[in-house]
Amino acid sequence: MDITTKFFGMFQNQEVIEYTLTNSNGISLSAIPYGAIVTKIVTPDKNGEKANITLNVESLEDMVAHRPFYGATIGRVAGRITDGQYIVEGQQVQLDVNEKGNQLHGGPVGLDTKLWKVKTKNEEDHASIIFSCKSLAGENGYPGNLEVEVEYRLTEKNEWKILYTAHTDATTLFNPTNHIYFNLTGDIKQTILNHKLQLSSSKYGMLGDRNLPTGVLKDSSGTAFDFSESKLVREAVLSDDPQIKSVSGLDHPFVLEQKGEAVQAVLSEEKSGRQVIMSTEENSVVIFTHNKEMDAFQIQGEPAKQYAGITLEAQTLPDAVNQSKFGNIFLQPEQTYHSQTMYRFSVLE
Ligand code: FUC
């Protein structure tokens, strides 16, 4: 495996270096210590043409100024926490809020806004970039000093494995994800509407006011949210389903039926022949289809268009701390948090 580095930008007078892992099949993954952000994933198409298959901001300045979350490590808690509040041992905790009175994606200074420590590891069958950071008690309103490690492992089997480890010195919340947006065409000027998606899921979380989960996990069979058989993303995103219309696409959690090594999501694109499969230990995957053009910054000379990318954000169901049966995201001092999500890249002949 090859590990290379390149200057990426400056943050608070510190050099931010981009690390790139490349395997013997010509697949590479690049990431930076700011936000443990994945800046590129390059894979070949069916003709061997290599291209970046993810949506990324080109400059560190734009990442810091506009915080679009592209490829970023999200935490302490991914998604929204209603009113930024939760109850623990009969006490109400008030977190910092940063979107319509809720906490979104870990709050105003979430893990995606921090400069992480970084080291690399090069083994026979894989190479890794290992990021670590500390979130102090009180940051974004969370109790507990949290230490997080995220390992991005690229293997010779063309897998990107994300391995999370975390500890806290007081009961807190932890539900991280990576906010990667895929565009398998390799051209962000094309939309993801002709991508095909298949999910091992029969329920999705409905959204209500302020894009908050209503708590209802609805049966998806026969609806726009039914991906039990592979189907074009456009069939969902352009449907008249009120849940789709309300957010102009997908922005929903899908309950995953299996865990661990089982394949739970298959995203593919016919013209390039590229395919990504996902498996995770988490109970859900949030799929967001970049439902509005982002015109605050430019990528390749133009704003990132509507439907320029699609996320597969593996995580515990959003707002789990306020929804019974969504899962447990409390992290206790005596626990070590471990979770793994894997994406495998291939080409359909
Ligand atoms: C909010 C979320 C979306 C996405 C976006 C960056 O709009 O509802 O899922 O994470 O932020």
Residues whose N, C-alpha, C, O or C-beta is under 5 A from the ligand:
A	BS01	FUC	P68 F69 D251 F288
